[in-house]
Amino acid sequence: MNVLFIVPDALRAANLGCCGYPKKTSPYIDKLASEGVLFKNAISTTSHTLPAIVSMFTGLDPITHGINGPIPYNAWIKQKLWKQWKQPFEILKEKGYITAGCDKWMYEGLKYDVEIKDLKNAIEEYRNEKFFLWWAPYETHLPYNPKPPYDTMFMPEEISSSTREKLKIVKSTMIIHKPGLLSKFEQQQADGILEPATHPRSAGSMTFSEEDKPAIMALYDGEIRAQDEEIEGYVKKLEDLNLLDNTMVVLTSDHGEEIGERGSVGHASCSLTGALYDEVIKVPLIIRYPKALPKGKVVETQVSLIDIMPTLFAVMGFEMPKETEGHSLMPVIKQKKADFKEEAYLETSPCGWQALKGDERKVYAIRTPEMKLIYNDDPNNKDKCSYELYNLKNDPGEKHNLINDMPEKANHFKNKLHKWIKKPSFLLNK
C-alpha cells in the first residue's frame, strides 16, 4: 500500500462542510470524508507550523522533541539531534518505501529522502514503487487572495470602503499584526540583515473590527474552495493511474487560523498574537483507505496530531519507535466506545518563528473534550503570567474565563499541565 499525506497550511476545521460549515467551501474534501474516517475533534500541538509538522511525523509532543522555535531548531541541525532516535521515515525506508516530502518544508532530520516540487509529478514518478508522499499546499495561509471565481464566491454584497482598504492588505501581506508589535522579519529589514526564507515574506500593521470579519472570512473561504480543487486534482491523479484503491489518503493541517475572533488574522508567525484557542488548534483529520477503514465513519473522540503516524503504522503493520507518545486511533475507529486518553497538550510562542531575540514568552494548554486550561508564561516578567480556564461545552467560543470560579478544577489541570511542562526533552537534554 501507498500513503498520500496532504497537509494544507492553516486550514481550520470549522470552515469545512464535513465539519458543519454551511457554505460550500469544501465539496471534494467532504467527499473524501464520506469515503473514509472523519475525526471531528482533532487537535494540533501548537499554533505555528514547524513544531506541528515535527509532532505529526514523529508522534511526539513539542515539549518532548523540543523543536519549538528557531534556537532549538538550530541546535537540532548543528548537533544532528535526530540521530539519537530512529525516525518513522527511516522505518518506512527500511520497509522498502520511497519517502518524499514538500521541498518548502524539508526539515532536516525527519529523514525522508526525496524533495517534492510538484506532487502530481511525484505520484507519476513513483507509481511503480511503494511510496509515502507528503505535501504542504499553501492556499489557506496568508495572504488570502483566491483565484477567480473563488475570490468573490463568498463575498458579502455590501462592504464598507474602510473594509475594502483592509482587504487590499489581507490579499497581499503575509505577516499582519496589530499596531505596536514588531516581527523578526521587520526587525531584520530595518537592520538590513534578512535571513534566507523558504517563501517570500511581507509585513503590515492593521486594526480589525467586527465589521471587517465577514469579508475577510469570505477571502479565506475562497482559498479553501481553491484548495479543495487542488486536493481533488491530486487524488484524481491517483485514480487515473489506478493507484487510489491501494493508497491511504490522509488530510490534516498543521494548525487552524484566527479570522478576527480575538481581533487578529492568521496564527502565531503571522499575527504575532499566537494563542491556543480552538480556532487555531482545531484541525481537520480525514483518513481514507476502504481496504482497512470503514466508509463514512465519524469519530467524535478528541485526538491529537501525534496520533496520526501511530495509526498509519497500525494499518500498515509496522511498529512505531518506543519513544512515541501518540496512540493508534484504530480502537476508536473500530469501536463506539474505546478506552482512549482524551487529553491533548499544546504549546506555542506568541510570535512563532517571528519572535524577536530575547522574547521567551510561551503559551501552554491542556485540553479535554469538556475543559481547557491555558497558561501564559513570561519568564522575564512574572507579573504577566496568567491562567485561563474554559468550559468548552458551555462556552465553545472561550469567552468566559472560569479560573477564579472553579479553583478545584483549575488546580487539577494546573498540576497536570505543569508536570507536562517540566517533562524533559529527550532529544535536547541527552
C-alpha positions, 0 to 999 in steps of 0.5 A, spaced: 500 500 500 501 507 498 500 513 503 498 520 500 499 525 506 496 532 504 497 537 509 494 544 507 497 550 511 492 553 516 486 550 514 481 550 520 476 545 521 470 549 522 470 552 515 469 545 512 462 542 510 464 535 513 465 539 519 458 543 519 460 549 515 454 551 511 457 554 505 460 550 500 467 551 501 469 544 501 465 539 496 471 534 494 474 534 501 467 532 504 467 527 499 473 524 501 470 524 508 464 520 506 469 515 503 473 514 509 474 516 517 472 523 519 475 525 526 471 531 528 475 533 534 482 533 532 487 537 535 494 540 533 500 541 538 501 548 537 499 554 533 505 555 528 507 550 523 514 547 524 513 544 531 506 541 528 509 538 522 515 535 527 509 532 532 505 529 526 511 525 523 514 523 529 508 522 534 511 526 539 509 532 543 513 539 542 515 539 549 518 532 548 522 533 541 523 540 543 523 543 536 519 549 538 522 555 535 528 557 531 534 556 537 532 549 538 531 548 531 538 550 530 541 546 535 537 540 532 541 541 525 548 543 528 548 537 533 544 532 528 539 531 534 535 526 530 540 521 530 539 519 537 532 516 535 530 512 529 525 516 525 518 513 522 521 515 515 527 511 516 522 505 518 518 506 512 525 506 508 527 500 511 520 497 509 522 498 502 518 505 501 520 511 497 519 517 502 518 524 499 516 530 502 514 538 500 521 541 498 518 548 502 518 544 508 524 539 508 526 539 515 532 536 516 532 530 520 525 527 519 529 523 514 525 522 508 529 522 502 526 525 496 524 533 495 517 534 492 516 540 487 510 538 484 506 532 487 502 530 481 509 529 478 511 525 484 505 520 484 507 519 476 514 518 478 513 513 483 507 509 481 511 503 480 514 503 487 511 503 494 511 510 496 509 515 502 508 522 499 507 528 503 505 535 501 504 542 504 499 546 499 499 553 501 492 556 499 489 557 506 495 561 509 496 568 508 495 572 504 488 570 502 487 572 495 483 566 491 483 565 484 477 567 480 471 565 481 473 563 488 475 570 490 468 573 490 464 566 491 463 568 498 463 575 498 458 579 502 454 584 497 455 590 501 462 592 504 464 598 507 470 602 503 474 602 510 473 594 509 475 594 502 482 598 504 483 592 509 482 587 504 487 590 499 492 588 505 489 581 507 490 579 499 497 581 499 501 581 506 503 575 509 505 577 516 499 582 519 499 584 526 496 589 530 499 596 531 505 596 536 508 589 535 514 588 531 516 581 527 523 578 526 522 579 519 521 587 520 526 587 525 531 584 520 529 589 514 530 595 518 537 592 520 538 590 513 540 583 515 534 578 512 535 571 513 534 566 507 526 564 507 523 558 504 517 563 501 517 570 500 515 574 506 511 581 507 509 585 513 503 590 515 500 593 521 492 593 521 486 594 526 480 589 525 473 590 527 467 586 527 465 589 521 471 587 517 470 579 519 465 577 514 469 579 508 475 577 510 472 570 512 469 570 505 477 571 502 479 565 506 473 561 504 475 562 497 482 559 498 479 553 501 474 552 495 481 553 491 484 548 495 479 543 495 480 543 487 487 542 488 486 536 493 481 533 488 486 534 482 491 530 486 487 524 488 484 524 481 491 523 479 491 517 483 485 514 480 487 515 473 493 511 474 489 506 478 493 507 484 487 510 489 484 503 491 491 501 494 493 508 497 491 511 504 489 518 503 490 522 509 488 530 510 490 534 516 493 541 517 498 543 521 494 548 525 487 552 524 487 560 523 484 566 527 479 570 522 478 576 527 475 572 533 480 575 538 481 581 533 487 578 529 488 574 522 492 568 521 496 564 527 502 565 531 508 567 525 503 571 522 499 575 527 504 575 532 498 574 537 499 566 537 494 563 542 491 556 543 484 557 542 480 552 538 480 556 532 487 555 531 488 548 534 482 545 531 484 541 525 481 537 520 483 529 520 480 525 514 483 518 513 481 514 507 483 507 505 476 502 504 481 496 504 482 497 512 477 503 514 470 503 514 466 508 509 463 514 512 465 513 519 465 519 524 469 519 530 467 524 535 473 522 540 478 528 541 485 526 538 491 529 537 496 530 531 501 525 534 496 520 533 496 520 526 503 516 524 501 511 530 495 509 526 498 509 519 503 504 522 497 500 525 494 499 518 500 498 515 503 493 520 509 496 522 511 498 529 512 505 531 519 507 535 518 506 543 519 513 544 512 515 541 507 518 545 501 518 540 496 512 540 493 508 534 486 511 533 484 504 530 480 502 537 476 508 536 475 507 529 473 500 530 469 501 536 463 506 539 466 506 545 474 505 546 478 506 552 482 512 549 486 518 553 482 524 551 487 529 553 491 533 548 497 538 550 499 544 546 504 549 546 506 555 542 510 562 542 506 568 541 510 570 535 512 563 532 518 563 528 517 571 528 519 572 535 524 577 536 531 575 540 530 575 547 522 574 547 521 567 551 514 568 552 510 561 551 503 559 551 501 552 554 494 548 554 491 542 556 485 540 553 479 535 554 473 534 550 469 538 556 475 543 559 481 547 557 486 550 561 491 555 558 497 558 561 501 564 559 508 564 561 513 570 561 519 568 564 522 575 564 516 578 567 512 574 572 507 579 573 504 577 566 503 570 567 496 568 567 491 562 567 485 561 563 480 556 564 474 554 559 468 550 559 468 548 552 461 545 552 458 551 555 462 556 552 465 553 545 467 560 543 472 561 550 469 567 552 468 566 559 474 565 563 472 560 569 479 560 573 477 564 579 470 560 579 472 553 579 479 553 583 478 545 584 478 544 577 483 549 575 488 546 580 487 539 577 489 541 570 494 546 573 498 540 576 497 536 570 499 541 565 505 543 569 508 536 570 507 536 562 511 542 562 517 540 566 517 533 562 524 533 559 526 533 552 529 527 550 532 529 544 535 536 547 537 534 554 541 527 552 
